C-alpha cells in the first residue's frame, strides 16, 4: 500500500474517532468539564508518553547525526512557517498564529507512526519543542501586541519539555527500563490518538456550522496552513541534499497538519475572538483529510 493511501486510511480512522467525540458531546455524555479532563490527559499523560517512547531506540552514530539534522531542519521549517504567516496576515493575529503553528503532537504523531514507526517520533520531537516555545513567546506577542519573553521555569516544567528531556537522558544513557514500565508507557501512549480526536470532535460539536462554513477568513487560513506552507517546506527540504528520508517525511507530515488547538486556548486566555479561533481549528482539521495525503503524494513524486 502506498504512503498516501496509508495516510488516507489513518486520517479516516482519526475522523471516525472525532465523530465519536462529537456525538458523545452532543448527547451530553461528555460535558465541558469532561472535555477539559480529556485535554489534561492529553497534555500530561499521553503525549509525554509518546515522546518518551520515541526516544527508546538504540544510540548509534547515525541517530545522533539524525537528531542534529532534524533539529536544524525543524528550526528552518518553523522559521519559514512564521515568515509566510506574518507576511500574509499582518493585520490578523489569529490568522497569523493559526497558519504558522500546526498540530504535530496530537494530529501528526499518529500519522507519522502509521507511515513509519514509533521511532520516527524521535525525529519530530524537536519540531514539537520548538513549536511550543514559539507559541509561548512569539505567538503570545502576536495575540497581545506586547513583547513576551520566555520564563525558563515555565518552559522546563512544561509536560512536553519534561518528556523530551527525559527521553534524551534515556537515549544518551541507554538506561534499560523494566518491562512493566515500558508496557505501561505503551498503554499511556496508545491513548494519544483516540483522546486527541475526541477533543477534535468536541471542538466541532461546539461550532455553529452555518456561521463557520460562511466565514471566508477560515478558508484563507486553512489554505495557507494546509497547502502553501507545506509546499514551501517541501521545496525547502528538496533543495537541501542529504536529509534522511524519515526526517524529511516526519517533518513534512508535522508541518502539513491542521491549525493547532492551542490557538483556541490562547485566544480564550487573552480575550481574543475565541469563536473565530475554534472555527479556524475546525475547518482546517476537516479539510486536512484531503490535503495531507495530497501533500505526501507530491513529496513522493519529488523524493521517490
N, C-alpha and C positions, 0 to 999 in steps of 0.2 A: 504494500500500500504506500502511495506517495506521501511525502511530508505534508502537503497541503490537505490531502484527504484525512490524514490522521488528525491534523489540527481542526478541520471542519467537524469531524466526529466528536472531538473533545469539547469544542465550543458548543455544539448542540447538547451534549450531556450537561454542560455547565448551565445552559439556559433552561433546561428541564429542571435542574436544581433550583434555579432562580424562580421558576414557576411555582415550585413547592413553597418557597418563602413568600411569594406574592399571595398565593391562595390562603396560606396559613394566617398571614397578617390580615387579609380582607375578611377572613372568617372569625377573627378575634382570638385565634389560638396562639398567636404571638402578639404581645402588647408592645407599646413603646418602651416600657421597662425591659421587656424581654429582648427587644431589638438592641438595646444598649448593652445587655448582658452578652449577647452574641458578639457584638463589637469588641467587648473586653476580652472575651475568649480568643478572638482572632488576634488581637494585638499582644496579649500577654501570654498566650499558650501556644496556639497552633503555628503562627508564622515564625516565632522564635524556634520552635521545634524543627520546622522545615529548614531554616537557615543552619542550625547546628548540625542537622543530619547531612546537609550538603558538604560540610567540611570533614565528614568521617570517611576520608579517602586516603589512599597511600601517598605519603610525601615523596615526590620524585622531582628531579630537576626540571622535567617538562611541566609539571603542575606549578612549580614555583615560578617558572618563566611565564606560564599562562596566567597566573594570578596577577603578576605585574602588568602584563599586556592588557588584561581585562580592566584593571584599574585605569590605565591610560585611555583605553577605548571608551569606557563608560564616562569618564570625565569629559572627553572630547564630544561625545554624542549628547550628553546633557547640556554642555555649553551651547551646542548647536540648537537644541530644543529651546533653550532660554532666549537665544538671539532671535530666532524666527518668530517666536510668540511675541516678543517685545516689539519687534518691528511691525507686526501686523495688527496688534491690539494695544496700541499705546494709550488709548483713552478708555479701555475696558479692562480693569484689573482682574475681574473674574475670568474673562476670556483668556487673558494673558497667563494667568495661573493654570487654568484648566488645560489649555493647549500645550503648555510647557511640561506638565507633570502627568505621567501615565499612572497605571495601577499595576506595577510589576509584582508586588508581593502577593496580593490576593487573586489577581486575574492572570498574571503572567506565569507564575511558577507552575501552576497545574498544566499549562500548555507546554512549557519548556520540558517538564518531566515526562509528559506524554510523548513528545517528539524525540527527546534524547533519553536521559535517565536522571535519577536523583542527584548524581554527582555534578550535573550541569549547573545546579544551584550555586555551586562553588564559584562559578564564573560570573554569575549575575548578582552575587552578594554586594560587590562594590557599587553596582547601579542602585540597589535599594538604599545603601548607606548614603551615597552622595545625594540621591533624590530627596531623602528625608531631611538631610542637612540643608539643602537648598530651600525646601518648603518652609522650614522653621526660620530661615533668615531672609532670603530674597523674596520668597512667597508672601510672608507676613508683611514685609515692607511694601510689596505691591498693593495688598489689600488695604493697608492702613495709611499709606502715603508717608510713612515715617521710616527712618533708618532703624533696622532691627538687627541687633548683634546676637551672636550665639552665646549662650551661657554654658560653659563647659560642663557644669554639673548636670544640667537638663539633657545635654547631648549624651553623656556617657552613662546616664541612668535610664535612658530610653530602652524599651524592651528589644527593639531590633538591633541596637548597638551592643547591648549586653550579649545578645545571641551571636553577633558577628565576632566580638572579642573572645567569647568562649569557644567558638568554632575555630578561630585562628590558633588559640592555645592548644586545642586538641589536634589540630593539623600539624603544627610545628613540633609538638612533643610526641605525637603518635601514641598518646596515652590510651591503652585499651580500656574500653568500657565494659562492665558486666553485661551479659546477655539480657538480663532482666531490665536493665536501664535502656539498652538500645531498643528493645521491644516496646517499652513504654514511650520512648521518643517516637518510634514509628507510629504508634497509635495516636499520639497527640498531633503529629504531622498530618496524619490521614484526615483529621478534622478540617484542615485548611480549606480545601475545595468546597465541600458542602456548606460550611458556615459562611464562607465568603460569598457564595452565590445566594444563600438565603438572605444575606444582607442586601445584595443587589435587588432581589425580588421585593424586599421590604421597601427599599427606596422607590422602586417602580410603583408599588401599591399606594404610596403617598403622593404620587404625581397626579395632576389634573391633565389627563391625556389630551383633551381638546385644546387647552391652552398651550401645552408643551409642543404638540405637533404643528402649531401655527407660529411658533416662535422661531423666526428665521435666524436669530443670533446663535441658537444652539447648533444649527446645521453648519454655520460658518466655523464655529469652534471645533466641531466634530471633523470637518473636512481637513482642517489643519492638523488636528491631533492624530487622526487615523490614516491620512493619506500623505499630505505634504511633508510633515516631519519624518515619518518612517521612510519615505522615498529619499529624502535628503540624507538620512542616516545610512540608508542602503548604499547610496552613491559614495558617501564618505568612506565607509568600510571597504567598498570595492576598490577605491582609489589607493588604499593603504595595503601594500603587499605583506604577506607573512602572518596574517592573523589566523589563528587556529579556527577551523570551521565551526567547532562547538561554541567558541566565544562569539563569533560573528552571528550565528543563528540565535544564541541565547539573548544577546543584547538587542538584536533586531526584534525578536518577539516582545521583549520587555518594553521597547520604545514604541511598538505598534499597538500596545494595549490602550483601552479607552481612558477617558478622564478619571483620575484617581478620586476615590470617595472622600479623601481629605479636603478636597475643595469645598464640599458642603460643610464639613466640620469646621474649617477655618472661617468660612463665610458666616456661619452662625455665631462663632466665638467672637468675631469682630464686628457684628451687627451690619453685615452686608446683605445683599439680596440672596437670601437662602433659597428661595423658590427657583430663581434663575440658576443657582449653583446645582441644585438637585436635578433640575431638568437637563442641564448640560451633562451631568454624570449619566443620567438615564438614557438619553438619546444616543450618546456616543457608545454606551455599552450595547444598546440594541443594534446599532449599525456595525459594530465590530464583528458580529457574526459573519459578515460578508468580507469586511476589509482585511482582517488578519490573515485568513487563508490566501487572499489575493496578493498581499504584500509578500508573504512567504513564497508564493508561486513565482513572483517577479524575481525574488532573490535566487530561487533555484535556476532560473533561466540565465542569470548573470554568473552565478557561482558554480553551477553544475551540481 
